[in-house]
Amino acid sequence: MESGKMASPKSMPNDAQKTAQILKDMGITEYEPRGLLQRAKMVFSLKVILFLSLLLLPVLKSSQVTLNNNGYDGIVIAINPSIPEDEKLIQNIKEMVTEASAYLFHATKGRVYFRNVSILVPITWKSKSEYLIPKQESYDQADVLVADPHLKYGDDPYTLQYGQCGDKGQYIHFTPNFLLTNNLLTYGPRGRVFVHEWAHLRWGVFDEYNVDQPFYISRRNTIEATRCSTHITGVNMVLNECQGGSCIQRPCRRNPKTRLYEAKCTFIPNRSQTAKESIMFMQNLDFVTEFCTEKTHNKEAPNLQNKMCNHRSTWDVIMSSEDFQHLSPMTEINSPPHPTFSLLQSKQRVVCLVLDKSGSMNREDRLFRMNQAAELYLIQIIEKGSLVGMVTFDSSAEIQNNLTKIIDENTYQKITANLPQKPSGGTSICGGLKAGFQAISQSNQSTSGSEIILLTDGEDNQMSSCFEEVKQSGAIIHTIALGPSADRELETLSNMTRGRRFYAHKDINGLIDAFSRISSRSGNISQQAVQLESKTLDIPGKKWINGTVPVDSTVGKDTFFVVTWTIQKPEIILQDPKGKKYTTSDFQEDKLNIRSVRLRIPGIAETGTWTYSLRNNHTKSQLLTVTMTTRARSPTTLPVITTAHISQNTAHYPSPMIVYARVSQGFLPVLGINVTAIIENEDGHQVTLELWDNGAGADTVKNDGIYSRYFTDYHGNGRYSLKVHAQARKNTARLSQQQNKALYIPGYAENGKIIPNLPKPEVKEDVAEAEMDGFSRVSSGGSFTISVVPPNGNHSQVFPPGRIVDLDAKFQGDRIQLSWTAPGKVLDKGRADSYMIRTSKHVLDLQENFDKAALINTSGLIPKEAGSVEHFEFKPEPSKIENGTTFYIAIQAIREPNVTSEVSNIAQATNFIPPQEPSIPDLGTNISAISLAIFGLAVIVSIF
């Protein structure tokens, strides 16, 4: 397709066809970009464009799971290499999935079940005849991870889920302790827990409880537990209140300021229930077998499901997923067949470089840059003990090295010595791939599960002819597109084999970043290289430039400092935190004359700030690059790592994308740091985005270590590259517990008694919020493709202001004080022009008819820049407000003329005047009283 032209609907990919059909249905039949843009402005509400665009977002997660004839196939459950061998673990995984399959079948009203599951055991376990060789299955792409928690943070099962409503999650995490011990009372049967987490992972629904706001005041002016449905009954108790060595249980008291229960209050469910829903609240209850539907959904509950899915029920979101679009229930059977299991064992890492040396690689020093990056990969990135081979290709392909085990400097030099020196000929990508398969098989290794790194700058119109052979090989193919002319079908190879995809423009850093991201997929993070710095510097002739790189206490082993140049070798001074200096003579120059030098820091690199100075010795300006890589300080030290990706691999205008960066140490999020994304298109145009972890805009949950931001600055069609830089100063970054965990049940009410479970293990505050060293991380987020972008104009203006999701309200005297995070003029960028605030005493007025609710005067409220905290207060009408009056408030951001955001979350403020004298706690209305015997003490409480 010619750049800048909109394809006809027949030639578009599926998502673009859907977009075109939607445009057609709404009266837009012109497909020239200029006509499209003008007509869109005339016909559309921009809110509708955003809504439709979000509906069409494909999922990035590279899962092998498919749904065929009502059965899920291709589920991968992977065991971390640090887990000791235990047959019972495998047996319990099988039992959990089998139990989950039947529960899932009935929960989805006979629609789906688990059919085929692969269990990937680590290479650290003993080999067995029943263990098969994996194909593309790997630990880092698994649907379920079995791994120890970091710092003994407990065994709560959870799903790493940070997309929007309906987006698939990343993975489910179970600990061995959860799988091997009896958790029946605290979490419920393991199969039920798996279904709860599967709903997060597969269908993008959220939890219906809220540990931070476990109670709320309903529109009936009663205190309710945050739950779905409200038919779940229970009692509200303070468990284990201890003084002087004795502990008691007692009914909850009200907080006189909030009218809610005190902070220690806990909702204790009745063991016997009549309600069947909901699995996303308490799947552990025997009677709970369904998801909340439109009829049973609690729209008032202040939980993440309501926040993220605009008060839609979990069943509504599930039924809207692609899984159920054309799926009929299996009415002919009562129970599904049992799942079948395959046991796979991870193998030694096998990598073959397949490198382009065609004539076009002579342009813009591409061959030099490829060799520089490939050498860095072999010396600094690839894990010791890996088997590595190399193939070069032009019109034909040649095996330069069969597989060689990387043990020491001599072994990688055998490969680097054969890096191509003279480009010539055409481009036979299929020839290169076939030679790569041959290099692997000739070394008595299976292509299944092996990796190929394919780098090319050219096109091969015969490339699709080898797609079937690629599929049959079972190999994982990572593609690096170098320059704007690289074949457009390269990404197809990565997508079909679950490999990574990269795009590199002109400077060497793009290639270095791509190679550095292709690390082991085994889950052994301590062996993987960590990139501390990757920077290009344009230095004038005869000038010095200075810089710093922090080395934190989690890394320092196998540390390299590399400098490359374009014209003449620079002068280098590198100083460690204790003042020791390394100069140019200490750096080793490459024997192949590829304009790079490196210094391997002896032993463990000093913790602290390293300082470098570079002088351009040439009279003309030249580009110098600085790269610093390292590994974990020790096998028992988990390094801080940063991973980044875009919300979709391919986008069609108009469609917003979200940039995600996860910063973590093991499974622990790292908070309070600066994360910046750099996005570059094929013309070299760069956009810099500061990513936020504030729970607003594109960010789902505040303080979960996932930093996010919308990307809408499209500059033409084609490939874009993503790179993320995470930085922290000492005492600003901190570790925090993982959020969005499965609910831990503190106990049950049964036959008039409270039966408590063992208290959940507590984590000391100094561990839960541990401070971290200053650090720096650089990570490539791969590449993505954008199409159907009109050639001219500010394309971001097609998107409205972002929706406000954290509006909060409270009474202060006779006035209501509001606070929220400011959205932007365009989603989460810029500054909105104004706000529209409406209020009502009835929540349904705002939910169903926002435009007719009472309007608040906001003439003096000037919006702040996106991401800022807004404050506003007003005096509600009428001026006389009775004790207990509740107001509901919602807000829209506006961009002139008349382009509005979606309506915000609905906040509530209740005017409550505390009584002068202490009173008996009010435990709500419309509830029945029961007698509870608690360790011989009879008390009367009210239950929901």
Rosetta blueprint (number, residue, H / E / L):
1 M L
2 E L
3 S L
4 G L
5 K L
6 M L
7 A L
8 S L
9 P H
10 K H
11 S H
12 M L
13 P L
14 N H
15 D H
16 A H
17 Q H
18 K H
19 T H
20 A H
21 Q H
22 I H
23 L H
24 K H
25 D H
26 M L
27 G L
28 I L
29 T L
30 E L
31 Y L
32 E L
33 P H
34 R H
35 G H
36 L H
37 L H
38 Q H
39 R H
40 A H
41 K H
42 M H
43 V H
44 F L
45 S L
46 L H
47 K H
48 V H
49 I H
50 L H
51 F H
52 L H
53 S H
54 L H
55 L H
56 L L
57 L L
58 P L
59 V L
60 L L
61 K L
62 S L
63 S L
64 Q L
65 V L
66 T E
67 L E
68 N E
69 N L
70 N L
71 G E
72 Y E
73 D E
74 G L
75 I E
76 V E
77 I E
78 A E
79 I E
80 N L
81 P L
82 S L
83 I L
84 P L
85 E L
86 D L
87 E H
88 K H
89 L H
90 I H
91 Q H
92 N H
93 I H
94 K H
95 E H
96 M H
97 V H
98 T H
99 E H
100 A H
101 S H
102 A H
103 Y H
104 L H
105 F H
106 H H
107 A H
108 T L
109 K L
110 G L
111 R L
112 V L
113 Y E
114 F E
115 R L
116 N E
117 V E
118 S E
119 I E
120 L E
121 V E
122 P L
123 I L
124 T L
125 W L
126 K L
127 S L
128 K L
129 S L
130 E L
131 Y L
132 L E
133 I L
134 P L
135 K L
136 Q L
137 E L
138 S L
139 Y H
140 D H
141 Q H
142 A L
143 D L
144 V E
145 L E
146 V E
147 A L
148 D L
149 P L
150 H L
151 L L
152 K L
153 Y L
154 G L
155 D L
156 D L
157 P L
158 Y E
159 T E
160 L E
161 Q L
162 Y L
163 G L
164 Q L
165 C L
166 G L
167 D L
168 K L
169 G L
170 Q L
171 Y E
172 I E
173 H E
174 F E
175 T L
176 P H
177 N H
178 F H
179 L H
180 L H
181 T L
182 N L
183 N L
184 L H
185 L H
186 T H
187 Y H
188 G L
189 P L
190 R H
191 G H
192 R H
193 V H
194 F H
195 V H
196 H H
197 E H
198 W H
199 A H
200 H H
201 L H
202 R H
203 W H
204 G L
205 V L
206 F L
207 D L
208 E L
209 Y L
210 N L
211 V L
212 D L
213 Q L
214 P L
215 F E
216 Y E
217 I E
218 S L
219 R L
220 R L
221 N L
222 T L
223 I E
224 E E
225 A E
226 T L
227 R L
228 C L
229 S L
230 T L
231 H L
232 I L
233 T L
234 G E
235 V E
236 N E
237 M E
238 V E
239 L E
240 N E
241 E E
242 C E
243 Q E
244 G L
245 G L
246 S E
247 C E
248 I E
249 Q E
250 R E
251 P E
252 C L
253 R L
254 R E
255 N L
256 P L
257 K L
258 T L
259 R L
260 L L
261 Y E
262 E L
263 A L
264 K L
265 C L
266 T E
267 F E
268 I E
269 P E
270 N E
271 R L
272 S L
273 Q L
274 T L
275 A L
276 K L
277 E E
278 S L
279 I H
280 M H
281 F H
282 M H
283 Q L
284 N L
285 L L
286 D L
287 F L
288 V L
289 T L
290 E E
291 F L
292 C L
293 T L
294 E L
295 K L
296 T L
297 H L
298 N L
299 K L
300 E L
301 A L
302 P L
303 N L
304 L H
305 Q H
306 N H
307 K H
308 M H
309 C L
310 N L
311 H L
312 R L
313 S L
314 T H
315 W H
316 D H
317 V H
318 I H
319 M H
320 S H
321 S L
322 E H
323 D H
324 F H
325 Q L
326 H L
327 L L
328 S L
329 P L
330 M L
331 T L
332 E L
333 I L
334 N L
335 S L
336 P L
337 P L
338 H L
339 P L
340 T E
341 F E
342 S E
343 L E
344 L E
345 Q E
346 S L
347 K L
348 Q L
349 R L
350 V E
351 V E
352 C E
353 L E
354 V E
355 L E
356 D E
357 K L
358 S L
359 G H
360 S H
361 M H
362 N H
363 R H
364 E H
365 D H
366 R H
367 L H
368 F H
369 R H
370 M H
371 N H
372 Q H
373 A H
374 A H
375 E H
376 L H
377 Y H
378 L H
379 I H
380 Q H
381 I H
382 I L
383 E L
384 K L
385 G L
386 S L
387 L E
388 V E
389 G E
390 M E
391 V E
392 T E
393 F E
394 D L
395 S L
396 S L
397 A E
398 E E
399 I E
400 Q E
401 N E
402 N E
403 L E
404 T E
405 K E
406 I L
407 I L
408 D L
409 E H
410 N H
411 T H
412 Y H
413 Q H
414 K H
415 I H
416 T H
417 A L
418 N L
419 L L
420 P L
421 Q L
422 K L
423 P L
424 S L
425 G L
426 G L
427 T L
428 S L
429 I H
430 C H
431 G H
432 G H
433 L H
434 K H
435 A H
436 G H
437 F H
438 Q H
439 A H
440 I H
441 S H
442 Q L
443 S L
444 N L
445 Q L
446 S L
447 T L
448 S L
449 G L
450 S L
451 E E
452 I E
453 I E
454 L E
455 L E
456 T E
457 D L
458 G L
459 E L
460 D L
461 N L
462 Q L
463 M H
464 S H
465 S H
466 C H
467 F H
468 E H
469 E H
470 V H
471 K H
472 Q H
473 S H
474 G L
475 A L
476 I E
477 I E
478 H E
479 T E
480 I E
481 A E
482 L E
483 G L
484 P L
485 S L
486 A L
487 D L
488 R L
489 E L
490 L H
491 E H
492 T H
493 L H
494 S H
495 N H
496 M H
497 T H
498 R L
499 G L
500 R L
501 R E
502 F E
503 Y E
504 A E
505 H L
506 K L
507 D L
508 I H
509 N H
510 G H
511 L H
512 I H
513 D H
514 A H
515 F H
516 S H
517 R H
518 I L
519 S L
520 S L
521 R L
522 S L
523 G L
524 N L
525 I H
526 S H
527 Q H
528 Q L
529 A L
530 V E
531 Q E
532 L E
533 E E
534 S E
535 K E
536 T E
537 L E
538 D E
539 I E
540 P L
541 G L
542 K L
543 K L
544 W E
545 I E
546 N E
547 G E
548 T E
549 V E
550 P E
551 V E
552 D L
553 S L
554 T L
555 V E
556 G E
557 K E
558 D E
559 T E
560 F E
561 F E
562 V E
563 V E
564 T E
565 W E
566 T L
567 I L
568 Q L
569 K L
570 P L
571 E E
572 I E
573 I E
574 L E
575 Q E
576 D L
577 P L
578 K L
579 G L
580 K L
581 K E
582 Y E
583 T E
584 T H
585 S H
586 D H
587 F L
588 Q E
589 E E
590 D L
591 K L
592 L L
593 N L
594 I L
595 R L
596 S E
597 V E
598 R E
599 L E
600 R E
601 I L
602 P L
603 G L
604 I E
605 A L
606 E L
607 T L
608 G E
609 T E
610 W E
611 T E
612 Y E
613 S E
614 L E
615 R E
616 N L
617 N L
618 H L
619 T L
620 K L
621 S L
622 Q E
623 L E
624 L E
625 T E
626 V E
627 T E
628 M E
629 T E
630 T E
631 R E
632 A E
633 R L
634 S L
635 P L
636 T L
637 T L
638 L L
639 P L
640 V E
641 I E
642 T E
643 T E
644 A E
645 H E
646 I E
647 S L
648 Q L
649 N L
650 T E
651 A E
652 H E
653 Y L
654 P L
655 S L
656 P L
657 M E
658 I E
659 V E
660 Y E
661 A E
662 R E
663 V E
664 S E
665 Q E
666 G L
667 F L
668 L E
669 P E
670 V E
671 L E
672 G L
673 I L
674 N E
675 V E
676 T E
677 A E
678 I E
679 I E
680 E E
681 N E
682 E L
683 D L
684 G L
685 H L
686 Q E
687 V E
688 T E
689 L E
690 E E
691 L E
692 W E
693 D L
694 N L
695 G L
696 A L
697 G L
698 A L
699 D L
700 T L
701 V L
702 K L
703 N L
704 D L
705 G L
706 I E
707 Y E
708 S E
709 R E
710 Y E
711 F E
712 T L
713 D L
714 Y L
715 H L
716 G L
717 N L
718 G E
719 R E
720 Y E
721 S E
722 L E
723 K E
724 V E
725 H E
726 A E
727 Q E
728 A E
729 R L
730 K L
731 N L
732 T L
733 A L
734 R E
735 L E
736 S L
737 Q L
738 Q L
739 Q L
740 N L
741 K E
742 A L
743 L L
744 Y L
745 I L
746 P L
747 G E
748 Y E
749 A E
750 E E
751 N L
752 G L
753 K E
754 I E
755 I E
756 P E
757 N L
758 L L
759 P L
760 K L
761 P L
762 E L
763 V L
764 K L
765 E H
766 D H
767 V H
768 A H
769 E L
770 A L
771 E E
772 M L
773 D L
774 G L
775 F E
776 S E
777 R E
778 V E
779 S E
780 S E
781 G E
782 G E
783 S E
784 F E
785 T E
786 I E
787 S E
788 V L
789 V L
790 P L
791 P L
792 N L
793 G L
794 N L
795 H H
796 S H
797 Q H
798 V H
799 F L
800 P L
801 P E
802 G L
803 R L
804 I L
805 V L
806 D L
807 L L
808 D E
809 A E
810 K E
811 F E
812 Q E
813 G L
814 D L
815 R E
816 I E
817 Q E
818 L E
819 S E
820 W E
821 T E
822 A L
823 P L
824 G L
825 K L
826 V E
827 L E
828 D L
829 K E
830 G L
831 R L
832 A L
833 D L
834 S E
835 Y E
836 M E
837 I E
838 R E
839 T E
840 S E
841 K L
842 H L
843 V H
844 L H
845 D H
846 L H
847 Q H
848 E H
849 N L
850 F H
851 D H
852 K H
853 A L
854 A E
855 L E
856 I E
857 N L
858 T L
859 S L
860 G L
861 L L
862 I L
863 P L
864 K L
865 E L
866 A L
867 G L
868 S L
869 V E
870 E E
871 H E
872 F E
873 E E
874 F E
875 K L
876 P L
877 E L
878 P L
879 S L
880 K L
881 I L
882 E L
883 N L
884 G L
885 T L
886 T E
887 F E
888 Y E
889 I E
890 A E
891 I E
892 Q E
893 A E
894 I E
895 R E
896 E L
897 P L
898 N L
899 V E
900 T E
901 S L
902 E L
903 V L
904 S L
905 N L
906 I L
907 A E
908 Q E
909 A E
910 T E
911 N L
912 F L
913 I L
914 P L
915 P L
916 Q L
917 E L
918 P L
919 S L
920 I L
921 P L
922 D L
923 L L
924 G L
925 T L
926 N L
927 I L
928 S L
929 A E
930 I E
931 S E
932 L E
933 A E
934 I E
935 F L
936 G L
937 L E
938 A E
939 V E
940 I E
941 V E
942 S E
943 I E
944 F L
